[in-house]
Amino acid sequence: MIFRRKKGFTLVEIMIVVAIIGLLAAIAIPNFVKARDTAQKNACIANLKQIQGATQVWAIDANKSGSDTVLMNDLVPNYIKKTPTCPKGGTYSLTNVDTSPTCSLTADGHTL
């Protein structure tokens, strides 16, 4: 008698591999989402610091006091190369020289 063994994987083996890959994906994907949100928040905070620094330099160069109003047009392109944008889609607002700039997504932690 000659026995021939068929080469390949059984359905059960393939299902086990797919289940393991699904389990690993279920663990990894939330971590990637959290890392992306943290990176966006940190980039927004860096933009706010850049705006704040440019505002202070502009105020010194223009002999402005702390209560003077500053606009983004005062800072771009002489103090900031281009207008920064929040990576998560928020908008930046400026009031006066002594007040820190703010992002519209302060509830998400986008604050100085």
Residue pairs with C-beta under 8 A, 6 or more apart in sequence:
37 88
37 108
39 87
40 86
40 87
40 88
41 88
41 108
41 109
41 110
43 87
44 86
44 87
44 88
44 90
44 103
44 105
44 110
45 110
45 111
45 112
47 84
47 85
47 86
47 92
47 103
48 92
48 100
48 101
48 102
48 103
48 110
48 111
48 112
49 112
50 80
50 84
51 72
51 75
51 80
51 84
51 92
51 94
51 101
52 100
52 101
52 112
54 75
54 79
54 80
55 70
55 75
55 79
55 94
55 97
55 101
56 97
57 79
58 64
58 70
58 74
58 75
58 78
58 79
59 65
59 66
59 68
59 70
59 97
62 74
64 70
64 97
65 97
66 96
66 97
66 98
67 96
67 97
67 98
68 96
68 97
69 95
69 96
70 94
70 95
70 96
70 97
71 94
72 83
72 92
72 94
76 82
76 83
84 92
86 92
86 103
86 104
86 105
86 110
88 105
88 108
88 110
89 105
90 103
90 104
90 105
90 108
90 110
91 103
91 104
92 101
92 102
92 103
92 104
93 101
93 102
93 103
93 104
94 101
100 112
101 112
102 111
103 110
103 111
